[in-house]
Amino acid sequence: MPYCTHCEQEYPEGTEQCPQCHHLLWPKKPAWRSFDPDEPLVLVRTIYSEPQAYLMKGLLEQEGIPVAIQREAAGLVYGLTLDGLGSQRLLVPESLAEEAGELLAAYEGEVGPGEVEDEEK
C-alpha cells in the first residue's frame, strides 16, 4: 500500500499523493533496518548539491537505512558551493555505513570494494 513518510499513514492503491500533507507517496512502507539508536552516526558521502543529497537520502531510506543530512550553514545563506560551503553530509548509523556506501557506489556506477570492473570487448 502507498505510504506517506511525513504523516506515517498508508493509503489505498492508486493514491499517489498524501491527501493531508500533499507529499508524494512511497510504493510501500519501508522496513527499517535494526540498529542501536545510541550508536554514533558516521559520514558516508559529502555532496555539494541539495537536490542530489535528498535523492541519495531517499535511495538509502527506500532500502531501510535511516539517514540524517548535516548541512553547512554559510553555504545555505549565501547560496555558494565553494571550498566546503554549501556541503551536504549524509550520516548513517555506524553499523549500516558499509551497506550504505555500497548502495551509493552502485547508484553512482562506481566499483565497490573487492569488485573488478568487466572490460568491454
ABEGO torsion letter per residue (X at the ends): XBBBAAAGBBBBBGBABBAAAGBBBBABBBBBBBBBAABBBBBABBBABAAAAAAAAAAAAAAGBBBBBBBBAAAAAAGBBBGGBGBBBBBBBAAAAAAAAAAAAAAAGBBBBGBBBBBBX
